[in-house]
Structure formats: C-alpha cells, structure tokens
C-alpha cells in the first residue's frame, strides 16, 4: 500500500476583511459526500476550530470540492474505529481551503457524524 502525503494550506495570519462563521451539520450516514459550508465567490474558507462526533469505523475526509462530488482536496482526516469518538481541534494557524470551493465532508464507510466548524471567509 502506497502512502499518500496530504499537506493542507495553512494561513500564517488573518487576512483582511474576514467574515466569521460557525456551521454545524449532522448526518446519519456520511458515506456519500455532504456539504458543510457553501462556497463564496472569489473567497476562501478558513477553518479555525472543529468539533466532530463520529460513530462507526471510518476515515472521514474534510476539505473542499464542488457540489455533487467527493472531497477534491483533503485538508485533514478524522479516524473512527469505535462508537462515540469525539474530536475537538483548534488550529493556531487556520486551515485555508481553495478559493471558490465549498467545504465538504466524505467518509470511507457508513458513519454517523455530528460536526461543528468555526472559521471565517476572506
């Protein structure tokens, strides 16, 4: 099995003109891709904090993409090998998603997910 390296884009400082957001979703089965935060024309989504509750054996991809597609660029992954796994991650330097792309979530297998994402758009 080959190892695939995935390096997210990290912002070293807050850009000017940012708009804060907090977005939550809940899905009984995130084996199909799900929209977390819609794209904003000409702007990027930055992730500063994420709280995720996972229920099932799966690898959950969080990143950017277009509607109706899997995650195009994976910003990071969460791994669940049991029932009731909870992640609470604060990023000192925000994770920057591709401009003009939505924030999406996808999973390697059926997995119940509750997700709260905080960040900003700029």
C-alpha positions as a Markdown table, in Angstrom:
| # | Residue | x | y | z |
|---|---|---|---|---|
| 1 | Unk | 0.0 | 0.0 | 0.0 |
| 2 | Unk | 1.4 | 3.4 | -1.0 |
| 3 | Unk | 1.5 | 6.3 | 1.4 |
| 4 | Unk | -0.1 | 9.4 | 0.0 |
| 5 | Unk | 1.1 | 12.7 | 1.5 |
| 6 | Unk | -1.5 | 15.4 | 2.1 |
| 7 | Unk | -0.4 | 18.8 | 3.2 |
| 8 | Unk | -3.1 | 21.4 | 3.9 |
| 9 | Unk | -2.6 | 25.1 | 3.1 |
| 10 | Unk | -2.1 | 26.9 | 6.4 |
| 11 | Unk | -2.6 | 30.6 | 6.8 |
| 12 | Unk | 0.1 | 32.4 | 8.9 |
| 13 | Unk | -2.0 | 35.4 | 9.7 |
| 14 | Unk | -5.6 | 36.5 | 9.4 |
| 15 | Unk | -6.4 | 38.1 | 6.1 |
| 16 | Unk | -8.2 | 41.5 | 6.0 |
| 17 | Unk | -12.0 | 41.7 | 5.5 |
| 18 | Unk | -12.8 | 38.4 | 7.1 |
| 19 | Unk | -16.4 | 37.2 | 7.9 |
| 20 | Unk | -16.7 | 34.9 | 10.8 |
| 21 | Unk | -18.9 | 31.8 | 10.7 |
| 22 | Unk | -20.0 | 28.8 | 12.8 |
| 23 | Unk | -21.6 | 25.9 | 10.9 |
| 24 | Unk | -23.0 | 22.6 | 12.1 |
| 25 | Unk | -24.2 | 19.5 | 10.4 |
| 26 | Unk | -25.4 | 16.1 | 11.4 |
| 27 | Unk | -25.7 | 13.1 | 9.1 |
| 28 | Unk | -26.9 | 9.6 | 9.9 |
| 29 | Unk | -24.7 | 8.3 | 7.0 |
| 30 | Unk | -21.9 | 10.4 | 5.6 |
| 31 | Unk | -20.7 | 7.6 | 3.2 |
| 32 | Unk | -21.8 | 9.9 | 0.5 |
| 33 | Unk | -20.3 | 13.4 | 0.3 |
| 34 | Unk | -22.1 | 16.2 | 2.3 |
| 35 | Unk | -22.0 | 20.0 | 2.1 |
| 36 | Unk | -20.7 | 21.7 | 5.3 |
| 37 | Unk | -20.3 | 25.3 | 4.1 |
| 38 | Unk | -21.2 | 26.7 | 0.7 |
| 39 | Unk | -18.6 | 28.4 | -1.5 |
| 40 | Unk | -18.3 | 32.1 | -1.6 |
| 41 | Unk | -17.4 | 33.6 | -4.9 |
| 42 | Unk | -13.8 | 34.8 | -5.1 |
| 43 | Unk | -13.1 | 33.9 | -1.4 |
| 44 | Unk | -11.6 | 31.1 | 0.6 |
| 45 | Unk | -13.0 | 29.3 | 3.7 |
| 46 | Unk | -10.6 | 29.2 | 6.6 |
| 47 | Unk | -11.1 | 26.6 | 9.4 |
| 48 | Unk | -10.1 | 27.7 | 12.9 |
| 49 | Unk | -11.9 | 25.1 | 15.1 |
| 50 | Unk | -13.7 | 21.8 | 14.6 |
| 51 | Unk | -15.7 | 19.6 | 17.0 |
| 52 | Unk | -16.7 | 16.2 | 15.5 |
| 53 | Unk | -18.5 | 13.3 | 16.9 |
| 54 | Unk | -18.1 | 10.1 | 14.9 |
| 55 | Unk | -20.0 | 6.8 | 15.3 |
| 56 | Unk | -18.7 | 4.0 | 13.1 |
| 57 | Unk | -15.5 | 2.5 | 11.6 |
| 58 | Unk | -14.4 | 5.0 | 9.0 |
| 59 | Unk | -11.9 | 7.6 | 7.8 |
| 60 | Unk | -13.7 | 10.9 | 7.4 |
| 61 | Unk | -12.2 | 13.4 | 4.9 |
| 62 | Unk | -12.8 | 17.1 | 5.4 |
| 63 | Unk | -11.8 | 19.5 | 2.6 |
| 64 | Unk | -13.0 | 21.4 | -0.4 |
| 65 | Unk | -14.9 | 20.4 | -3.5 |
| 66 | Unk | -17.8 | 21.2 | -5.9 |
| 67 | Unk | -21.4 | 20.2 | -5.4 |
| 68 | Unk | -22.2 | 16.5 | -6.1 |
| 69 | Unk | -18.5 | 15.4 | -5.9 |
| 70 | Unk | -16.4 | 13.8 | -3.3 |
| 71 | Unk | -13.9 | 16.0 | -1.4 |
| 72 | Unk | -11.4 | 17.3 | -4.1 |
| 73 | Unk | -8.6 | 18.4 | -1.8 |
| 74 | Unk | -8.4 | 16.8 | 1.6 |
| 75 | Unk | -7.5 | 19.4 | 4.3 |
| 76 | Unk | -7.4 | 16.8 | 7.0 |
| 77 | Unk | -8.8 | 13.4 | 8.1 |
| 78 | Unk | -10.5 | 12.1 | 11.2 |
| 79 | Unk | -10.3 | 8.4 | 12.0 |
| 80 | Unk | -13.0 | 6.5 | 13.9 |
| 81 | Unk | -12.5 | 2.9 | 15.0 |
| 82 | Unk | -15.2 | 2.8 | 17.6 |
| 83 | Unk | -18.5 | 4.1 | 18.7 |
| 84 | Unk | -18.6 | 7.6 | 20.2 |
| 85 | Unk | -15.3 | 9.1 | 19.1 |
| 86 | Unk | -15.1 | 12.9 | 19.7 |
| 87 | Unk | -12.5 | 15.3 | 18.2 |
| 88 | Unk | -12.1 | 18.9 | 19.4 |
| 89 | Unk | -9.3 | 20.6 | 17.4 |
| 90 | Unk | -8.3 | 24.2 | 17.5 |
| 91 | Unk | -5.9 | 25.4 | 14.8 |
| 92 | Unk | -3.4 | 28.1 | 15.9 |
| 93 | Unk | -3.0 | 28.8 | 12.2 |
| 94 | Unk | -6.2 | 28.4 | 10.2 |
| 95 | Unk | -6.6 | 25.8 | 7.5 |
| 96 | Unk | -7.3 | 27.5 | 4.2 |
| 97 | Unk | -9.5 | 25.8 | 1.6 |
| 98 | Unk | -9.3 | 26.5 | -2.1 |
| 99 | Unk | -10.9 | 29.8 | -3.3 |
| 100 | Unk | -14.4 | 29.4 | -4.8 |
| 101 | Unk | -14.8 | 25.9 | -3.4 |
| 102 | Unk | -17.3 | 24.7 | -0.8 |
| 103 | Unk | -16.3 | 22.9 | 2.4 |
| 104 | Unk | -17.3 | 19.2 | 2.1 |
| 105 | Unk | -17.1 | 16.0 | 4.1 |
| 106 | Unk | -16.9 | 12.4 | 2.9 |
| 107 | Unk | -16.3 | 9.1 | 4.5 |
| 108 | Unk | -14.7 | 5.8 | 3.6 |
| 109 | Unk | -17.7 | 3.8 | 5.0 |
| 110 | Unk | -21.1 | 4.4 | 6.6 |
| 111 | Unk | -20.5 | 6.7 | 9.6 |
| 112 | Unk | -22.8 | 8.9 | 11.7 |
| 113 | Unk | -21.3 | 12.3 | 12.0 |
| 114 | Unk | -22.1 | 15.4 | 14.0 |
| 115 | Unk | -19.9 | 18.4 | 13.1 |
| 116 | Unk | -19.4 | 21.9 | 14.3 |
| 117 | Unk | -16.9 | 24.1 | 12.3 |
| 118 | Unk | -15.8 | 27.6 | 13.2 |
| 119 | Unk | -13.8 | 29.8 | 11.0 |
| 120 | Unk | -14.0 | 32.7 | 8.6 |
| 121 | Unk | -14.4 | 33.6 | 4.9 |
| 122 | Unk | -12.0 | 36.0 | 3.2 |
